Amino acid sequence: MKHPNKTFAVVSWGDAHSTEDEVKETEIKHEPWTIKTYGWVLRSDAVGVTLAGEWVDGGTWRARTFIPRAMVIEEQVLTLGTKRKVAPLRNEPT
């Protein structure tokens, strides 16, 4: 199966978060968490970035993530390697 004809990237972005843990006011982290999401870039524009983590042979996408543009820290294009042969499974002695 060939890779889809789309850019593959990692997008770093700031995510809001919540917790139910009890913390003292001095322990509160008042900042977004930095998240890295990997996938094929389905769309990247002024509105945001949509990535898909799975491609189904036949042209459909699964595991999609939308990140609003204001939350994007960095988009980095990655190069996918070439296909490699997988060694056959060896039967373990019983």
C-alpha positions as CSV (number, residue, x, y, z in Angstrom):
1,M,0.0,0.0,0.0
2,K,1.4,3.4,-0.9
3,H,1.4,6.4,1.4
4,P,-1.3,9.0,0.7
5,N,-0.2,12.0,-1.3
6,K,-0.3,14.4,1.7
7,T,2.2,16.1,3.9
8,F,3.1,14.3,7.1
9,A,3.9,16.6,10.0
10,V,4.1,17.1,13.8
11,V,2.2,20.1,15.1
12,S,3.1,21.5,18.6
13,W,0.2,23.3,20.2
14,G,-0.9,24.8,23.5
15,D,-3.8,22.8,25.1
16,A,-6.1,23.9,27.8
17,H,-6.4,21.5,30.7
18,S,-8.2,20.8,33.9
19,T,-7.7,18.6,36.9
20,E,-9.6,17.4,39.9
21,D,-6.6,17.2,42.1
22,E,-6.3,19.4,45.1
23,V,-3.5,21.9,44.9
24,K,-2.3,24.9,46.8
25,E,-2.5,28.2,45.0
26,T,1.3,28.4,44.8
27,E,1.4,25.1,42.9
28,I,-1.0,26.1,40.2
29,K,0.5,26.0,36.7
30,H,-1.1,28.9,34.9
31,E,-0.1,28.0,31.3
32,P,-1.2,25.6,28.6
33,W,0.3,22.2,28.2
34,T,2.4,21.8,25.0
35,I,1.1,18.8,23.0
36,K,2.7,17.3,19.9
37,T,0.3,15.7,17.4
38,Y,1.6,13.7,14.4
39,G,-0.4,13.0,11.3
40,W,-1.2,13.7,7.6
41,V,-2.1,17.4,7.1
42,L,-5.6,17.4,5.6
43,R,-5.9,21.2,5.8
44,S,-3.8,24.0,7.2
45,D,-5.0,27.6,6.9
46,A,-5.8,30.7,8.9
47,V,-8.6,28.9,10.7
48,G,-6.4,26.0,12.0
49,V,-4.8,22.7,11.2
50,T,-6.6,19.4,10.6
51,L,-4.5,16.2,10.9
52,A,-5.4,12.6,10.4
53,G,-3.5,9.8,12.2
54,E,-4.9,7.0,10.1
55,W,-5.4,6.5,6.4
56,V,-7.7,3.8,5.1
57,D,-6.7,2.3,1.8
58,G,-9.4,3.6,-0.6
59,G,-9.1,7.2,0.4
60,T,-10.8,7.8,3.8
61,W,-9.3,9.2,7.0
62,R,-9.6,8.3,10.6
63,A,-8.4,9.7,14.0
64,R,-8.7,13.3,12.9
65,T,-7.6,16.2,15.1
66,F,-8.5,19.9,14.6
67,I,-6.2,22.5,16.2
68,P,-7.3,26.2,16.1
69,R,-4.6,28.4,14.5
70,A,-4.3,30.6,17.7
71,M,-3.2,27.4,19.6
72,V,-0.5,26.3,17.1
73,I,3.0,26.9,18.2
74,E,4.9,25.2,15.4
75,E,4.2,23.0,12.3
76,Q,7.1,20.8,11.2
77,V,7.0,18.7,8.0
78,L,8.4,15.2,8.4
79,T,9.7,12.9,5.7
80,L,8.4,9.4,5.7
81,G,10.9,6.6,5.2
82,T,10.8,3.9,2.6
83,K,9.0,0.7,3.2
84,R,11.1,-2.0,4.8
85,K,10.6,-5.8,4.8
86,V,9.4,-7.3,8.0
87,A,11.1,-10.5,9.0
88,P,8.8,-13.5,9.2
89,L,7.8,-14.7,12.7
90,R,9.8,-17.6,14.0
91,N,8.0,-20.4,15.7
92,E,9.2,-20.5,19.3
93,P,10.0,-24.0,20.6
94,T,7.5,-25.4,23.1
